[in-house]
Amino acid sequence: MLPKLLTLLSLLFTASATHAELANSTRDVTLDLSHGAKVKYSNVPAAFTDQDIQHADLVGMTQTFSNGETWLTLDGKRLFLSPPDEQDQWNSTESTSEWPLMSPSELRPALARFPSYKELEAQWNSARGDSTLRRRDRAGCAKQQVSWEEVQVLLSAA
């Protein structure tokens, strides 16, 4: 069964910190999926709250740098590193040295320029509801909701 792209994006993040991660003051941010947890961002400083991470995930942009690392970025600064299995194959010519790391004290004022996480999530859910269509399952009987974005992914894979 193909995972639904929008379901992944709408899941709330949970944080799991092992003893070693606490010693380094970092943690991996994971998505709780029906088939297990998946790391969304690696080595996130513990000073970033779950709310900061969720909000930044909605307003930030991913950028793959010349070294192959993919980061969530905001305002010309790097925020959260994606794990190696999530790296984009299309590297930019930009170096991570040109994009400094954003601190938690810098993130909060940057996020304040955007609607709150709850407002953005409500807008996103509303848009998602407006862009769904129905398809039949393999047996041709029951119908299920499929997002337009998932249809585009399925078509591009064909």
Secondary structure by P-SEA (a helix, b strand, c coil): ccccaaaaaabbbbbbbcaaaaaacbbbbbbbcccbbbbccccccccccaaaaaaaaacbbbbbcccccccccccccccccccccccccccccccccccccccaaaaaaaaaacccaaaaaaaaaaaaaacbbbbbcccccbbbbbcaaaaaaaaaac
